[in-house]
Amino acid sequence: MLIYLQSIEDPEDRTRFEAMYSAYRGLMFHVANRILQNPQDAEDAVHLAFLSLASCRLLPELGPQARHLAAVTAERKAIDLYRAQKRRPEVELEDEEHIPGCAPPPSDGTLAGAMAALPPRYREALLLKYYNGYSAAEVAELLGTTAANVRQILARAKRKLAEELAERGEIV
């Protein structure tokens, strides 16, 4: 709750906010969970709702108006999260070490075997860029690095892949 209170300057508004937080956080969670059907997402929606309420300059005293404001704010934030989830569906991670869509290819073919022999970072960068079609900036965001670093990783990965294919007798 300290995060919210830090953004409120007026002591009177802080007191009102604390009262709203204590009185309505359960209601807000219930409203958000009814929409999202996921407790973790509902907690996120309640957090966003409280951030929104903390920035509100005219918080009402506890009562029907404050209850309505809390419920509607939680409902709107839950709907926003629901819509965002519809635009970006979740992907279950099988192996936390790899980014989805970047699993090592099966090593039955020559190229696939050479790709499987690459270090995971190189393989992930190559698959994201050339198989999944992401830009260098998008790959950088997914890998948690800079676009310049991704370009360097891609250059090294291509060089390493060429060496691996040459060892297998595929490239002269």
Secondary structure, DSSP 8 states (H G I E B T S, - for coil): -HHHHHT---HHHHHHHHHHHHHHHHHHHHHHHHHH--HHHHHHHHHHHHHHHHH-S----TTHHHHHHHHHHHHHHHHHHHHHHHHS-----S-TTS-TT-----TTSHHHHHHHHS-HHHHHHHIIIIIS---HHHHHHHHTS-HHHHHHHHHHHHHHHHHHHHHTTS--
